[in-house]
Amino acid sequence: MKTKQVLLSLLLITFLFSCKTENKKASDKANIAETKKEPKKESSFVEQFDDVKILRYNIPQWNELSLQQKKLVYYLTQAGLSGRDIMYDQNYRYNLKIRRALENIYTNFKGDKTTTDWKNFETYLKKIWFSNGIHHHYSNDKFKPKFSKAYLTDLLKQTKTKLEGEAFEVIFNDKDAKKVNLDPKKGLIEGSAVNFYGPNVTTKDVEDFYGKLVDPNDKTPIELGLNSQLIKENGVLKERKWKKGGLYGAAIDKIIYWLDKAKSVAENEKQAKALGLLIDYYKTGDLEIWNDYNVAWAGTTEGDIDYINSFIEVYNDPKGYKGSYETIVEIKDFDMSKKMATVAKNAQWFEDHSSIMDKHKKPNVVGVSYKTVNVAGEAGDASPSTPIGVNLPNNNWIREKVGSKSVSLGNIIDAYNRAGGSGRLKEFAYSDEEVAIEEKYGQLADKLHTALHEVVGHASGKINPGVGQPKETLKNYASTLEEARADLVGLYYLPSKKLVDMGISPDSVKIGRAAYDGYIRNGMMTQLIRLNLGDDIEEAHMRNRQLVAKWVYEKGKKDNVIEKGKKDGKTYFVIHDYKKLRKLFGDLLREIQRIKSEGDYKAGKALVENYGVKVDQELHKEVLARNSKFTSAPYGGFINPVLVLVKDKDGKITDVKVTQPKDFTQQMLDYAKRYTTLPDVN
């Protein structure tokens, strides 16, 4: 699971908890609690368009790697980029055809490039690049072009580019308007444009097909449906496996080629074994081998290089079966990893002192590792919009029996920090005192919340015997409830003196206050800048944050724990009793853990629908108006550094250099040229 997407200001830091984990803060100090100032760093900003900022990140400590390690990183990044086209096709069946047609226009158009229409065309193409398709990466809404059919038709004609039929019409019409629809009334599958299911497959088809395959008594279940497209031919449902010789086979062949080269320079035998199993999985599509790979990968904690590669997160599937393709290549941050291991070493203490029922606690929390890494390359669902934290594997039995790896992407967090600002914080925080505490403690509170969310939150609790996996029992509400559960673990412990005793928090009271103020402010108000007025909340992490904030607000009304008030005509949420708020967080954590442990779909649905979906429209209108004066885009993403092989006269690799692309467009066009692996239609 991963923590994703960061808003580029202190106010909006708490927007993004994804497993995909979202914007957390980094530190280079000898102790996390230190506050000594670092020299001012160069801005990471590259450009901005629509609602997106493009940033760049550096790769610290690159020259401390051996040549063998540099080769390993290079081969792993090439493997990741070789599957880039897969993500486009997974997101929507016409994405590759549309993207390539527009790229051809962009490259070959010789006409007037100063017109408003051309600028709008450029922006539309950049939005497709950023989101890996024609639907917004976060809201899932289809982009609406600000140029006409006639203009695009003329561009196609002038550049001798072919784009016709439904692939052309869908750019302008209302069909396939939502990539991922979570409203059951519209049909989860029927209302989603994502390409995990054939156009004639229904929600009932999916439930029946996989429901028959579930064995609730299987103690080591596979992740059913993770690596396939489910289609219906002549009335019969069948899976098209993503594997060598199967769907996406041409891209997978190249992935395998580069993974094999990576295996040849692995740092140790365990790493080589895991890479070998990943290759076998790509060759066969066998989900039992995927289990074996994840067991081996989770147990490979030695070495300085690590990676994520394959079909992993299921957020883009409204039914929670299909894994989106993604890769991240990681280099250990040697200093920070030592500090963050402190949380992992105390995982059992957190479990034992949790507010959840004793019967839902794990007697032994095993194998939780947490470290800070620096990203060397990303692709697929991790790029350009990237996680800032990851906790894998996702299979619950592997996490319980073998353990998991939690990482914080240090150089990504650093790059976000170097593009920030505090204007929105001062607009939405109630008092100068609240602003001061956020500015002094907010980054650290946010970082500690990420660590607790990933290491303790996702590792905590157990499912009752005979109860199926959450995606089967809690269905389309599973992701939202899991993120809420992990968030609540972090919120419950942030004001704890235990963190001070561990030496990772300087002040439990002020850290807790900064975290609570920020979470309520964001969950109730500031995250709404991401929505169009009138929209419900669709994205799982946004639902999670409103669910938590709104639930504690409503339950605390009797004691005035949180007051909704006005100052100078503006709405604010003011916390009056932080201790009672902590108890409420603990109460909600207990209930959501019970829902997960017992597979209580009815209660889970009620929580999400009653607290996480509907938006206060008057408040939303006000938030949008207050935010309108800020020009900084609410979403951020990255161009990747380019790794270049250095060879001697005999063709032998002597070094790998790190360079930076000129801009976003240059990198996207370069990727299109070098990593086109799939046909337009798959």
C-alpha distance (Angstrom), angle and dihedral (degrees) to the residues before:
residue distance angle dihedral
M1 . . .
K2 3.71 . .
T3 3.72 142.2 .
K4 3.77 112.3 -134.8
Q5 3.83 152.3 -173.2
V6 3.71 125.9 14.0
L7 3.74 133.4 -144.5
L8 3.73 111.2 -137.8
S9 3.76 102.3 -119.3
L10 3.78 138.5 65.3
L11 3.78 90.4 -109.6
L12 3.76 93.7 57.1
I13 3.77 98.3 42.5
T14 3.78 92.7 102.8
F15 3.81 91.8 55.5
L16 3.69 95.5 92.0
F17 3.76 124.4 59.6
S18 3.74 105.5 147.1
C19 3.32 128.7 157.8
K20 3.06 53.6 -138.2
T21 4.01 77.7 55.3
E22 3.75 111.8 -155.1
N23 3.80 135.2 -142.8
K24 3.75 113.2 -24.3
K25 3.79 129.1 165.8
A26 3.79 130.6 -108.7
S27 3.80 135.0 -147.8
D28 3.79 134.6 -166.5
K29 3.76 97.2 -162.5
A30 3.78 129.6 119.7
N31 3.79 89.4 -116.5
I32 3.79 125.4 31.2
A33 3.77 90.7 -134.7
E34 3.80 94.1 59.5
T35 3.80 117.5 106.8
K36 3.80 102.2 -168.3
K37 3.81 110.6 145.2
E38 3.77 121.2 -109.7
P39 3.81 122.8 -142.8
K40 3.77 112.4 -88.0
K41 3.80 110.4 -90.1
E42 3.77 129.6 -144.5
S43 3.80 115.0 -93.6
S44 3.79 116.2 -96.7
F45 3.82 92.4 -149.3
V46 3.82 118.1 126.1
E47 3.81 106.9 163.9
Q48 3.79 144.8 -37.3
F49 3.80 132.7 -135.4
D50 3.78 132.3 167.5
D51 3.84 106.4 -29.5
V52 3.82 95.4 -24.3
K53 3.79 136.2 93.6
I54 3.79 118.8 -159.8
L55 3.79 115.5 -147.6
R56 3.79 136.1 175.9
Y57 3.79 129.7 -135.6
N58 3.78 132.4 -154.4
I59 3.81 128.6 -138.1
P60 3.82 107.0 -126.0
Q61 3.80 120.1 -154.8
W62 3.82 91.7 18.0
N63 3.79 92.8 139.3
E64 3.80 90.8 52.3
L65 3.82 89.2 68.9
S66 3.77 122.0 94.6
L67 3.81 120.1 -118.2
Q68 3.80 89.3 -105.3
Q69 3.80 90.9 54.1
K70 3.81 91.7 47.5
K71 3.80 89.4 52.3
L72 3.80 90.0 49.8
V73 3.80 91.1 52.5
Y74 3.81 91.3 46.8
Y75 3.81 94.0 50.7
L76 3.80 92.6 46.5
T77 3.82 92.2 50.8
Q78 3.81 90.6 49.2
A79 3.80 89.8 51.0
G80 3.79 89.8 52.3
L81 3.79 95.9 48.5
S82 3.80 91.1 47.2
G83 3.81 88.4 68.8
R84 3.80 95.6 46.7
D85 3.81 93.8 110.8
I86 3.81 90.8 56.7
M87 3.79 92.4 69.6
Y88 3.80 92.1 53.3
D89 3.79 91.8 51.8
Q90 3.79 93.3 44.7
N91 3.79 90.8 53.2
Y92 3.81 94.7 53.0
R93 3.78 136.3 -11.5
Y94 3.84 94.9 -123.7
N95 3.80 98.7 41.1
L96 3.80 96.7 100.9
K97 3.78 93.5 46.4
I98 3.82 92.4 48.6
R99 3.81 95.4 43.0
R100 3.79 94.1 49.6
A101 3.78 93.3 46.9
L102 3.79 91.6 51.5
E103 3.82 91.7 45.0
N104 3.79 89.3 53.1
I105 3.80 90.1 51.4
Y106 3.79 91.5 48.2
T107 3.79 92.8 50.4
N108 3.81 98.2 43.6
F109 3.80 107.0 31.8
K110 3.82 110.3 117.3
G111 3.80 98.3 178.8
D112 3.79 133.7 97.9
K113 3.82 110.4 -42.4
T114 3.77 96.1 179.8
T115 3.80 97.1 73.9
T116 3.80 124.8 106.4
D117 3.81 90.0 -120.2
W118 3.80 91.8 57.0
K119 3.80 92.1 47.3
N120 3.80 89.0 50.9
F121 3.80 89.8 48.9
E122 3.82 90.6 52.3
T123 3.80 91.4 49.8
Y124 3.81 91.8 49.0
L125 3.80 91.1 52.5
K126 3.80 92.1 47.3
K127 3.80 89.7 51.7
I128 3.81 89.5 53.3
W129 3.81 90.5 50.4
F130 3.79 91.6 48.7
S131 3.80 95.0 48.7
N132 3.81 98.3 36.1
G133 3.77 88.6 -120.1
I134 3.78 148.0 10.4
H135 3.82 95.8 -59.4
H136 3.80 125.1 80.5
H137 3.81 111.9 -97.1
Y138 3.80 92.9 -130.9
S139 3.80 111.1 21.9
N140 3.83 92.7 37.1
D141 3.82 90.0 -140.2
K142 3.79 118.1 140.1
F143 3.79 114.1 -107.0
K144 3.79 116.8 -109.1
P145 3.82 110.9 -142.7
K146 3.79 118.4 -133.6
F147 3.78 92.1 -144.9
S148 3.78 128.7 75.7
K149 3.78 133.5 -107.9
A150 3.76 88.4 -113.9
Y151 3.81 92.2 55.4
L152 3.80 93.4 50.0
T153 3.80 90.4 45.8
D154 3.81 89.4 53.7
L155 3.82 91.7 49.0
L156 3.79 90.5 50.4
K157 3.79 90.8 50.6
Q158 3.82 95.4 46.6
T159 3.81 92.7 50.2
K160 3.82 96.0 38.6
T161 3.79 90.1 -121.5
K162 3.80 122.6 155.9
L163 3.79 120.7 -138.5
E164 3.78 117.0 141.5
G165 3.76 146.2 141.2
E166 3.79 120.9 27.3
A167 3.82 92.8 -14.3
F168 3.81 89.2 60.9
E169 3.80 97.3 39.1
V170 3.81 95.4 49.3
I171 3.81 90.1 65.6
F172 3.80 89.1 67.2
N173 3.81 107.9 24.4
D174 3.80 132.3 75.2
K175 3.81 97.5 -109.4
D176 3.81 121.1 117.1
A177 3.80 88.6 11.8
K178 3.81 95.9 162.2
K179 3.79 124.8 48.1
V180 3.81 93.0 -162.7
N181 3.79 118.7 19.7
L182 3.80 117.2 -168.3
D183 3.79 97.1 177.9
P184 3.83 106.3 107.3
K185 3.80 90.6 -159.2
K186 3.81 90.0 68.4
G187 3.79 93.2 44.0
L188 3.80 116.2 -98.5
I189 3.80 93.7 -123.5
E190 3.80 98.3 27.0
G191 3.81 91.2 53.4
S192 3.82 96.1 45.9
A193 3.80 124.9 86.6
V194 3.81 94.6 -163.9
N195 3.82 111.2 125.0
F196 3.80 99.1 -127.2
Y197 3.80 91.5 102.7
G198 3.77 134.7 41.4
P199 3.82 116.0 -101.9
N200 3.82 91.5 -108.4
V201 3.82 96.3 48.4
T202 3.82 115.6 109.2
T203 3.77 133.6 -154.6
K204 3.80 89.4 -108.7
D205 3.81 90.1 51.9
V206 3.79 90.5 56.1
E207 3.80 94.1 45.5
D208 3.81 92.4 48.3
F209 3.82 95.0 44.4
Y210 3.79 96.9 51.0
G211 3.79 95.4 29.9
K212 3.80 89.3 66.4
L213 3.80 91.0 52.7
V214 3.81 97.3 51.7
D215 3.79 117.2 105.1
P216 3.83 107.4 -170.7
N217 3.81 89.7 -167.0
D218 3.80 94.1 57.1
K219 3.80 105.8 110.2
T220 3.82 93.9 -166.1
P221 3.82 103.4 39.1
I222 3.78 124.5 177.5
E223 3.81 121.0 -125.2
L224 3.78 96.0 -99.4
G225 3.79 115.5 -136.9
L226 3.79 94.0 1.2
N227 3.82 97.5 133.5
S228 3.78 107.1 32.8
Q229 3.78 147.3 71.1
L230 3.80 113.9 -123.3
I231 3.81 112.9 -140.1
K232 3.78 137.8 169.5
E233 3.81 120.3 -130.8
N234 3.80 119.8 179.9
G235 3.77 88.8 -15.6
V236 3.80 93.7 -53.3
L237 3.80 121.9 115.9
K238 3.79 118.3 -137.0
E239 3.79 139.4 161.7
R240 3.80 124.7 -116.3
K241 3.80 102.3 -151.9
W242 3.79 120.9 -140.1
K243 3.79 98.8 -130.5
K244 3.79 145.2 105.5
G245 3.78 107.0 -52.4
G246 3.79 91.0 11.3
L247 3.78 135.6 77.4
Y248 3.84 109.8 -26.3
G249 3.80 88.4 10.3
A250 3.82 94.6 143.9
A251 3.79 91.7 57.3
I252 3.79 93.1 41.2
D253 3.83 90.7 54.2
K254 3.80 88.9 60.6
I255 3.80 92.4 43.9
I256 3.80 89.1 53.7
Y257 3.82 91.2 48.5
W258 3.79 92.7 56.4
L259 3.81 94.5 40.2
D260 3.80 88.8 54.4
K261 3.81 90.0 53.7
A262 3.81 88.8 48.2
K263 3.79 89.9 52.3
S264 3.81 89.5 54.9
V265 3.83 90.9 61.4
A266 3.82 98.7 35.4
E267 3.79 116.0 148.9
N268 3.81 94.7 -127.1
E269 3.81 144.1 -2.9
K270 3.81 94.7 -94.0
Q271 3.79 91.3 53.9
A272 3.80 91.2 47.6
K273 3.82 91.1 49.3
A274 3.80 92.0 51.6
L275 3.81 91.6 49.0
G276 3.79 89.4 49.5
L277 3.81 90.9 53.5
L278 3.81 91.1 48.2
I279 3.81 89.1 53.0
D280 3.82 90.3 49.2
Y281 3.79 89.7 50.4
Y282 3.81 92.0 52.1
K283 3.80 89.5 48.8
T284 3.80 96.1 49.3
G285 3.80 107.7 22.6
D286 3.82 86.3 -138.6
L287 3.81 109.8 156.4
E288 3.80 91.5 -158.4
I289 3.81 86.5 63.2
W290 3.82 87.6 48.5
N291 3.81 87.2 57.6
D292 3.81 90.7 48.5
Y293 3.79 90.0 48.9
N294 3.80 93.1 51.0
V295 3.80 91.5 49.1
A296 3.82 89.6 51.9
W297 3.81 93.7 42.3
A298 3.82 94.1 48.5
G299 3.78 89.1 50.6
T300 3.81 93.5 51.1
T301 3.78 101.8 91.1
E302 3.79 99.5 142.4
G303 3.78 124.0 90.7
D304 3.78 132.7 48.2
I305 3.82 100.0 -102.4
D306 3.80 125.5 69.5
Y307 3.78 136.3 162.2
I308 3.78 147.2 -169.4
N309 3.78 115.8 -140.0
S310 3.81 134.7 162.5
F311 3.81 142.3 34.1
I312 3.79 101.9 -32.5
E313 3.80 126.5 137.7
V314 3.82 118.7 60.4
Y315 3.82 99.6 -161.6
N316 3.79 91.8 110.7
D317 3.80 91.9 58.1
P318 3.82 112.5 79.4
K319 3.81 87.6 -152.3
G320 3.80 94.0 46.3
Y321 3.82 99.4 -125.2
K322 3.81 108.3 102.3
G323 3.78 122.0 76.3
S324 3.81 121.3 -139.7
Y325 3.80 116.5 -133.7
E326 3.79 113.8 -107.2
T327 3.78 141.9 152.7
I328 3.79 135.0 -168.3
V329 3.80 123.6 178.8
E330 3.80 113.5 -154.3
I331 3.80 137.9 -164.8
K332 3.79 117.5 -162.7
D333 3.81 116.9 -108.8
F334 3.77 94.6 -138.7
D335 3.80 98.0 -159.2
M336 3.81 101.4 42.3
S337 3.79 94.7 43.3
K338 3.81 90.6 63.6
K339 3.79 91.1 54.8
M340 3.78 97.5 46.2
A341 3.81 91.0 50.1
T342 3.81 86.6 74.3
V343 3.81 90.9 75.2
A344 3.80 91.7 48.8
K345 3.80 92.4 51.1
N346 3.80 89.6 56.7
A347 3.81 96.5 46.6
Q348 3.81 93.2 114.6
W349 3.80 92.0 53.1
F350 3.79 90.2 54.9
E351 3.79 91.2 48.4
D352 3.80 92.9 49.2
H353 3.82 93.2 49.0
S354 3.80 96.8 42.9
S355 3.79 122.5 123.9
I356 3.82 91.8 -123.9
M357 3.79 120.8 107.0
D358 3.80 115.2 -81.6
K359 3.79 92.0 -121.4
H360 3.82 89.3 60.5
K361 3.81 95.3 50.9
K362 3.78 122.6 101.9
P363 3.80 113.3 -121.0
N364 3.80 89.2 -149.9
V365 3.80 123.3 26.7
V366 3.79 101.4 -160.8
G367 3.74 137.6 -164.4
V368 3.80 100.6 -4.1
S369 3.80 107.6 160.5
Y370 3.79 124.3 -178.9
K371 3.76 126.1 -175.0
T372 3.74 141.5 155.4
V373 3.78 114.9 -116.8
N374 3.78 136.8 -179.6
V375 3.77 117.6 -126.9
A376 3.81 117.9 -124.8
G377 3.81 97.7 178.6
E378 3.80 143.4 -11.3
A379 3.80 137.7 -166.3
G380 3.79 143.0 169.5
D381 3.79 116.8 17.1
A382 3.83 90.0 -2.1
S383 3.80 94.8 60.7
P384 2.98 142.5 105.4
S385 3.81 85.3 -10.1
T386 3.78 102.3 49.6
P387 3.78 139.8 -167.4
I388 3.78 117.6 -118.8
G389 3.80 92.8 -156.7
V390 3.79 136.4 23.9
N391 3.80 134.8 -165.5
L392 3.81 116.5 -172.7
P393 2.98 156.6 -144.9
N394 3.79 100.3 41.1
N395 3.81 98.3 -158.3
N396 3.81 105.7 106.5
W397 3.79 98.0 -145.8
I398 3.81 91.8 53.2
R399 3.80 90.5 49.7
E400 3.81 90.3 50.8
K401 3.80 98.5 42.8
V402 3.80 103.5 32.0
G403 3.79 106.5 14.1
S404 3.75 135.6 -125.7
K405 3.77 142.7 -102.5
S406 3.77 121.0 -116.9
V407 3.78 119.4 -170.7
S408 3.77 136.2 178.9
L409 3.81 114.4 -149.7
G410 3.79 98.7 -131.1
N411 3.80 102.1 -175.7
I412 3.81 91.0 45.7
I413 3.79 90.3 53.5
D414 3.80 89.8 46.3
A415 3.80 91.0 52.5
Y416 3.81 91.3 51.2
N417 3.79 89.8 50.0
R418 3.80 90.6 52.7
A419 3.81 90.3 56.1
G420 3.80 98.3 47.5
G421 3.78 139.0 111.8
S422 3.82 137.5 -177.3
G423 3.80 103.5 -134.3
R424 3.80 96.0 106.3
L425 3.79 91.4 46.9
K426 3.80 91.7 58.6
E427 3.81 90.7 45.7
F428 3.80 96.7 53.7
A429 3.82 103.8 28.8
Y430 3.81 113.4 94.8
S431 3.80 101.0 -137.5
D432 3.78 144.3 16.2
E433 3.80 87.5 -112.3
E434 3.81 90.8 56.7
V435 3.81 90.1 50.1
A436 3.82 92.2 48.2
I437 3.81 93.4 50.6
E438 3.80 91.4 47.5
E439 3.80 92.3 49.0
K440 3.80 92.5 49.1
Y441 3.80 101.5 37.5
G442 3.81 106.7 13.3
Q443 3.80 98.4 92.6
L444 3.78 93.2 48.3
A445 3.81 92.7 43.8
D446 3.78 89.2 50.9
K447 3.80 92.5 49.2
L448 3.80 92.4 48.8
H449 3.80 90.1 47.9
T450 3.80 89.2 54.4
A451 3.80 91.5 50.4
L452 3.80 92.6 48.7
H453 3.81 92.1 42.9
E454 3.79 93.4 52.1
V455 3.79 104.7 32.2
V456 3.79 102.1 33.7
G457 3.79 103.8 17.2
H458 3.78 101.3 53.6
A459 3.81 92.2 35.8
S460 3.80 95.4 51.2
G461 3.77 131.0 92.3
K462 3.77 131.4 24.1
I463 3.79 136.9 -121.4
N464 3.80 117.4 -117.3
P465 3.82 116.7 -106.1
G466 3.79 111.9 -87.0
V467 3.82 93.8 18.8
G468 3.80 114.1 121.7
Q469 3.78 129.6 -127.3
P470 3.85 115.3 -68.4
K471 3.82 93.2 -110.3
E472 3.82 87.0 60.1
T473 3.81 99.0 40.2
L474 3.81 102.1 32.9
K475 3.82 94.4 28.3
N476 3.81 115.2 -178.7
Y477 3.82 91.5 5.4
A478 3.82 94.9 56.3
S479 3.81 97.9 92.8
T480 3.81 94.9 47.0
L481 3.80 92.7 48.1
E482 3.80 93.5 46.5
E483 3.80 92.5 51.7
A484 3.81 90.3 46.8
R485 3.80 90.0 50.6
A486 3.81 93.1 50.9
D487 3.82 92.1 44.7
L488 3.79 90.3 51.6
V489 3.79 92.6 52.5
G490 3.80 88.8 56.4
L491 3.79 93.6 44.6
Y492 3.79 92.3 48.9
Y493 3.80 93.5 54.3
L494 3.81 103.7 36.1
P495 3.85 93.7 86.6
S496 3.82 90.5 46.3
K497 3.80 119.6 120.2
K498 3.81 86.0 -141.3
L499 3.80 89.0 80.1
V500 3.80 89.8 55.2
D501 3.81 91.0 48.1
M502 3.81 88.6 51.2
G503 3.80 89.0 55.6
I504 3.79 96.6 -120.8
S505 3.81 100.8 100.5
P506 3.81 124.8 54.8
D507 3.82 97.1 -161.6
S508 3.80 124.4 12.3
V509 3.81 93.5 -164.1
K510 3.80 97.9 51.0
I511 3.79 94.6 37.5
G512 3.80 88.5 51.8
R513 3.78 92.0 47.4
A514 3.80 93.8 49.3
A515 3.80 90.5 49.0
Y516 3.82 94.9 46.5
D517 3.81 95.0 45.1
G518 3.79 91.3 49.2
Y519 3.79 95.8 45.7
I520 3.80 95.6 49.8
R521 3.81 92.5 42.5
N522 3.78 90.8 51.6
G523 3.79 99.1 39.4
M524 3.80 93.7 49.0
M525 3.81 100.9 35.4
T526 3.77 128.3 -7.3
Q527 3.79 99.9 55.8
L528 3.81 86.9 60.9
I529 3.81 89.9 77.9
R530 3.80 85.1 79.5
L531 3.80 92.9 63.5
N532 3.77 132.8 74.5
L533 3.79 113.3 -120.2
G534 3.79 109.4 -88.7
D535 3.80 96.3 24.2
D536 3.77 124.8 126.2
I537 3.80 118.1 -132.4
E538 3.80 109.2 -94.7
E539 3.82 106.1 163.6
A540 3.82 113.3 93.2
H541 3.80 97.7 -132.1
M542 3.79 94.2 47.3
R543 3.80 88.9 49.7
N544 3.78 89.4 50.1
R545 3.79 94.0 52.7
Q546 3.81 95.2 47.3
L547 3.80 90.8 44.2
V548 3.81 91.9 55.6
A549 3.81 96.2 41.1
K550 3.79 96.0 43.8
W551 3.82 94.1 44.7
V552 3.81 94.3 53.8
Y553 3.81 90.5 42.9
E554 3.80 92.1 53.3
K555 3.82 95.1 41.9
G556 3.80 91.8 47.6
K557 3.81 96.8 50.8
K558 3.79 93.5 97.0
D559 3.81 91.2 59.5
N560 3.81 94.9 33.7
V561 3.82 90.1 -120.4
I562 3.81 90.6 156.4
E563 3.79 121.4 20.8
K564 3.79 123.8 -155.0
G565 3.78 103.4 -150.0
K566 3.79 144.6 156.4
K567 3.78 130.9 -118.6
D568 3.81 121.7 177.1
G569 3.80 88.0 -10.7
K570 3.81 93.2 -56.1
T571 3.80 128.1 116.3
Y572 3.80 121.1 -120.8
F573 3.79 135.2 173.3
V574 3.80 110.4 -137.9
I575 3.80 123.2 -169.1
H576 3.81 112.6 -141.0
D577 3.80 101.3 173.6
Y578 3.81 117.2 34.5
K579 3.82 94.2 177.0
K580 3.79 93.1 55.3
L581 3.79 89.4 44.9
R582 3.80 89.7 55.3
K583 3.80 89.5 52.8
L584 3.79 90.2 51.1
F585 3.80 90.3 51.4
G586 3.81 87.4 52.0
D587 3.81 92.1 49.3
L588 3.79 92.2 51.9
L589 3.81 91.1 45.8
R590 3.81 89.6 54.3
E591 3.79 91.7 51.3
I592 3.79 96.3 46.5
Q593 3.81 90.9 47.6
R594 3.80 88.4 51.3
I595 3.80 89.9 50.9
K596 3.80 91.1 51.5
S597 3.81 94.9 42.5
E598 3.80 93.4 49.1
G599 3.80 97.7 34.4
D600 3.82 90.4 -124.3
Y601 3.80 100.6 177.1
K602 3.80 95.7 172.9
A603 3.81 93.7 55.3
G604 3.80 92.6 42.5
K605 3.78 92.0 51.3
A606 3.80 91.5 48.8
L607 3.81 92.2 52.4
V608 3.79 94.3 50.0
E609 3.81 97.1 40.9
N610 3.81 95.7 43.5
Y611 3.80 97.9 44.4
G612 3.80 110.9 13.9
V613 3.81 108.8 45.2
K614 3.79 114.4 44.4
V615 3.80 120.3 70.5
D616 3.80 128.0 -147.1
Q617 3.81 96.6 -115.8
E618 3.80 97.0 -158.9
L619 3.78 91.2 51.1
H620 3.79 91.0 44.9
K621 3.80 90.7 53.0
E622 3.79 90.0 51.0
V623 3.83 93.3 47.9
L624 3.80 91.7 51.4
A625 3.80 90.8 49.4
R626 3.82 92.7 49.5
N627 3.79 91.2 46.9
S628 3.80 95.1 48.3
K629 3.81 93.1 86.2
F630 3.81 91.9 63.8
T631 3.80 117.4 86.7
S632 3.80 97.7 -170.4
A633 3.81 110.2 110.3
P634 3.81 115.7 -114.8
Y635 3.83 94.7 -134.8
G636 3.78 130.8 58.2
G637 3.77 135.8 -166.2
F638 3.76 141.0 162.1
I639 3.74 148.7 -115.2
N640 3.80 111.4 -140.6
P641 3.79 125.9 -121.4
V642 3.80 111.5 -109.6
L643 3.80 118.1 -121.7
V644 3.81 112.7 -147.5
L645 3.81 124.5 -166.1
V646 3.80 117.3 -130.9
K647 3.82 113.4 -153.1
D648 3.79 135.2 -175.6
K649 3.80 124.8 -129.3
D650 3.80 90.4 -82.3
G651 3.80 92.8 54.4
K652 3.79 94.7 -106.7
I653 3.82 115.8 145.2
T654 3.80 109.5 -113.8
D655 3.80 100.4 168.3
V656 3.80 145.4 -9.8
K657 3.80 116.4 -130.2
V658 3.80 127.9 -157.5
T659 3.81 117.4 -135.0
Q660 3.80 132.7 170.1
P661 3.82 125.2 -126.4
K662 3.78 118.0 -120.7
D663 3.78 95.2 -119.6
F664 3.80 145.6 -31.9
T665 3.80 95.9 -81.8
Q666 3.79 93.3 51.3
Q667 3.79 91.8 52.4
M668 3.79 94.8 46.3
L669 3.81 92.9 49.9
D670 3.79 90.2 45.7
Y671 3.80 90.8 51.5
A672 3.81 90.7 48.8
K673 3.79 89.4 53.8
R674 3.81 98.4 43.9
Y675 3.81 103.9 32.8
T676 3.80 107.0 39.0
T677 3.79 100.8 134.3
L678 3.80 106.5 151.6
P679 3.81 137.0 58.4
D680 3.80 120.3 -111.6
V681 3.81 91.5 -101.9
N682 3.81 122.3 38.3
